[in-house]
Amino acid sequence: MSDENTTLPDASPEAVPAPVPKRSAIVAIIGRPSAGKSTFLNTACGEKVSIVSPVPQTTRNAIRGIVNGSRGQLVFIDTPGYHESEKKLNLLLKATARDRLDEADCILYLVDATREPGREEEIIAGMLKPISKRVVVGINKIDLPEARPTAVKLFLEKVLPGVDRDRIFEISAEKDTNLDPLLIRLFDLAPEGEAYYPEEFYTDQEVDFRIAEVIREKAMLNTREEIPHALYVDIADLEMKKNGKELWVRAFLTVERESQKSMVIGKGASMIKKIRLEAMKDLNKIFPYHIHLDLQVKVNKNWRQKDPVLGRLMKK
Ligand SMILES: Nc1nc2c(ncn2[C@@H]2O[C@H](COP(=O)(O)OP(=O)(O)OP(=O)(O)O)[C@@H](O)[C@H]2O)c(=O)[nH]1
C-alpha cells in the first residue's frame, strides 16, 4: 500500500483499502511415509481432496490439493518418498523429487514428532539444505502424548540451520492445530501472481480421473477383441491456460503389445482420431473449461504382469 493511500481520511468515501496483491505458489510437500501429508491436505484443502484416483497416474502432475484463500492460492504437489530398497527405483525417485523441489516456489516439510528422526529424515533434510530459504516445516502430530517436538527442533537446527525458527510450526494436521499460521507463512513466501487454477479446481486428482475414464470408455467402445482389457490411460500433463478457460491435456493410451498399438492407432490414424474426438466431445460437456486433448498411444509390454509398474510406484 502506498503512503498516499494510508493518509486518506477514514471518513472519505474513497478510503477503500488498496487491494492486497494476490499470491500464488506451487508448494512441494515432502515427508517420510506416514508423516501426515494426506491428513494435512485433507484438513487444509477440505474434504474434497480425499478423492483418490484409482487410475495409474504419471508423476508429472501429482497435484495433491489446492488451498484457495483471500490471499491467493497454494497448489500442493507431491514429492515421491524414499525407500532404502530397490536402487534403480530410488534413483528415479530421487530425480523426480529433485525436479519437484526445483519447480516449486516453496516446500512444506512435514516431520512426524512421534518418531525418531532417522536415516530417511536425514536424506530429506540433505535435499532441502540448499533450498532451505524456501522451506516451511510442520512438526506434526503434537496432539499425541508421545510427540517430542523439541527433539525434532534440535534435529532441524543441526541438519537444516538455514530454516529460520519462524518457519517451523508445531502442528496437528488431524486436530487442525496451528495450520493457519503455517499456511500464512507459505503465502508470505509465495510470489505475487494470479491463481494457477480456477477456484473450483480443488484438486486435479479427480479431474485426472474423470478425463482418463472418458478416454478409456471411448477407446473400449471403439476397439475389439483383447484390446479393451489391455489398455489403460495415463494423464501425462494438465495445463490450465487463458486464466482457467482452457485445459490442455496430454494423455497416453497404453497397450501391452506393438500389434495392439497399430490397431488402436488405426489406418491413417483414423481410430485414434475417432477416440480423441469422441472423448473431447464428452469432456467438453463435463467441464466448465474448454478441453484440448493430445492423445497418443504407447506400449508398456505386459504391464498387467508387471505389478507395480515403475511409473505408478513413483506416484507415491
Ligand atoms: N494423532 C495424529 N495422527 C495423525 C496426524 N496426522 C496424521 N496422523 C495419522 O498418521 C497416519 C499417517 O497419516 P497420512 O496422512 O496417511 O500420512 P502420509 O504422509 O500421507 O502417508 P503416506 O501416504 O504413506 O506418505 C494416519 O493414521 C493419520 O491418521 C496428527 O496430526 N495427529
The ligand as an SDF file (V2000), in Angstrom:
LIG
                    3D

 32 34  0  0  0  0  0  0  0  0999 V2000
   -2.7740  -38.1270   16.1580 N   0  0  0  0  0  0  0  0  0  0  0  0
   -2.4820  -37.6860   14.9390 C   0  0  0  0  0  0  0  0  0  0  0  0
   -2.4040  -38.5470   13.9130 N   0  0  0  0  0  0  0  0  0  0  0  0
   -2.0990  -38.0650   12.6950 C   0  0  0  0  0  0  0  0  0  0  0  0
   -1.8710  -36.6900   12.4530 C   0  0  0  0  0  0  0  0  0  0  0  0
   -1.5880  -36.5310   11.1460 N   0  0  0  0  0  0  0  0  0  0  0  0
   -1.6480  -37.7530   10.5930 C   0  0  0  0  0  0  0  0  0  0  0  0
   -1.9600  -38.6830   11.5110 N   0  0  0  0  0  0  0  0  0  0  0  0
   -2.1140  -40.1260   11.3070 C   0  0  0  0  0  0  0  0  0  0  0  0
   -0.9080  -40.6560   10.8050 O   0  0  0  0  0  0  0  0  0  0  0  0
   -1.1570  -41.6860    9.8540 C   0  0  0  0  0  0  0  0  0  0  0  0
   -0.4720  -41.3390    8.5380 C   0  0  0  0  0  0  0  0  0  0  0  0
   -1.0570  -40.1540    8.0180 O   0  0  0  0  0  0  0  0  0  0  0  0
   -1.1460  -39.8490    6.4630 P   0  0  0  0  0  0  0  0  0  0  0  0
   -1.7800  -38.5310    6.3310 O   0  0  0  0  0  0  0  0  0  0  0  0
   -1.7420  -41.0070    5.7460 O   0  0  0  0  0  0  0  0  0  0  0  0
    0.3900  -39.7710    6.1210 O   0  0  0  0  0  0  0  0  0  0  0  0
    1.1080  -39.5760    4.6920 P   0  0  0  0  0  0  0  0  0  0  0  0
    2.3210  -38.7920    4.9470 O   0  0  0  0  0  0  0  0  0  0  0  0
    0.1460  -39.0830    3.7010 O   0  0  0  0  0  0  0  0  0  0  0  0
    1.4830  -41.0570    4.3990 O   0  0  0  0  0  0  0  0  0  0  0  0
    1.9580  -41.6890    3.0130 P   0  0  0  0  0  0  0  0  0  0  0  0
    0.7790  -41.5690    2.0810 O   0  0  0  0  0  0  0  0  0  0  0  0
    2.2790  -43.1180    3.4000 O   0  0  0  0  0  0  0  0  0  0  0  0
    3.1410  -40.9270    2.5680 O   0  0  0  0  0  0  0  0  0  0  0  0
   -2.6690  -41.7830    9.7400 C   0  0  0  0  0  0  0  0  0  0  0  0
   -3.0880  -42.8350   10.5680 O   0  0  0  0  0  0  0  0  0  0  0  0
   -3.1640  -40.4480   10.2640 C   0  0  0  0  0  0  0  0  0  0  0  0
   -4.4340  -40.5480   10.8470 O   0  0  0  0  0  0  0  0  0  0  0  0
   -1.9570  -35.8000   13.5800 C   0  0  0  0  0  0  0  0  0  0  0  0
   -1.7880  -34.5920   13.4830 O   0  0  0  0  0  0  0  0  0  0  0  0
   -2.2620  -36.3600   14.7740 N   0  0  0  0  0  0  0  0  0  0  0  0
  1  2  1  0
  2  3  2  0
  2 32  1  0
  3  4  1  0
  4  5  2  0
  4  8  1  0
  5  6  1  0
  5 30  1  0
  6  7  2  0
  7  8  1  0
  8  9  1  0
  9 10  1  0
  9 28  1  0
 10 11  1  0
 11 12  1  0
 11 26  1  0
 12 13  1  0
 13 14  1  0
 14 15  2  0
 14 16  1  0
 14 17  1  0
 17 18  1  0
 18 19  2  0
 18 20  1  0
 18 21  1  0
 21 22  1  0
 22 23  2  0
 22 24  1  0
 22 25  1  0
 26 27  1  0
 26 28  1  0
 28 29  1  0
 30 31  2  0
 30 32  1  0
M  END
$$$$
